[in-house]
Amino acid sequence: MKDGSDVQFVRSDKAKYLRISLKTTGEVIVTVPQRTTIEEAKNFVETKKDWIDRNKAKMAANEIKKTIFTPETVFSIRNRHLHMQAWKSEQFRAQRTKDSLKIFYPQNIDILSENAQKTVRRYIVDAIREEAKEYLPFRTKELAAQHGLSFQRVTVKNITSRWGSCSSKNNINLNIHLVRLPDYLSDYVIFHELAHTIHKNHQKKFWEYLDSMTNGTAKLLAHEIRQIRLAEF
């Protein structure tokens, strides 16, 4: 049910607590446990009004920052450049070539619409994931061999919280979006995780070791990559 505003209340048999989630459209979804009344849920939303307003503003700002994908958009995934083209089919289609990612979209749709942009982003993320799976494990093995290091395995994921990690068993996780960075920055992240196969913390010996792998630029590269927002495009 709706309360006449942009708040929607949804009953859930599994929910134990009231939960608020926000959509990019500005709609507020309130998950309501069976034993909680709608009136109680409305009161809960009222107490969270400041939090909702702050986060809606943040989401709106992030939406503005997002790339709008059109045939004129300049976007690259390592050596592949995005090309978008309208065609007569009613379906979207993506094609990867040696140097391009081609996305064909129905000529009778508004490419600027929210649904069309979401579809284009989904195809782009799929292409990023494929590129990452092909490149990042190979590059990690190559850099490890250069420094006489070993690891258990490399997994690539669409991570939103970090660029990479290394487990206590030397399993390395890498963010698929590394393939959107300049090679020297993606190499730095791989070096960083490889250094953790020797030093598990970020104390002095870790940075000294990482410096030896990056020609004394570890802290500079760490600062540079912290300025880049994860998965933003």
Stockholm file with secondary structure:
# STOCKHOLM 1.0

chainA/1-233         MKDGSDVQFVRSDKAKYLRISLKTTGEVIVTVPQRTTIEEAKNFVETKKDWIDRNKAKMAANEIKKTIFTPETVFSIRNRHLHMQAWKSEQFRAQRTKDSLKIFYPQNIDILSENAQKTVRRYIVDAIREEAKEYLPFRTKELAAQHGLSFQRVTVKNITSRWGSCSSKNNINLNIHLVRLPDYLSDYVIFHELAHTIHKNHQKKFWEYLDSMTNGTAKLLAHEIRQIRLAEF
#=GR chainA/1-233 SS CBCSSSEEEEEESSCSSCEEEECTTSCEEEEEETTSCHHHHHHHHHHTHHHHHHHHHHHHHHHHHSCCCCTTCCCEETTEEEEEEEESSSSCEEEECSSEEEEEEETTSCTTSHHHHHHHHHHHHHHHHHHHHHHHHHHHHHHHHHTTCCCSEEEEECCSSCSEEECTTCEEEEEGGGGGSCHHHHHHHHHHHHHTTTCCSCSHHHHHHHHHHTTTCHHHHHHHHHTSCTTCC
#=GC SS_cons         CBCSSSEEEEEESSCSSCEEEECTTSCEEEEEETTSCHHHHHHHHHHTHHHHHHHHHHHHHHHHHSCCCCTTCCCEETTEEEEEEEESSSSCEEEECSSEEEEEEETTSCTTSHHHHHHHHHHHHHHHHHHHHHHHHHHHHHHHHHTTCCCSEEEEECCSSCSEEECTTCEEEEEGGGGGSCHHHHHHHHHHHHHTTTCCSCSHHHHHHHHHHTTTCHHHHHHHHHTSCTTCC
//
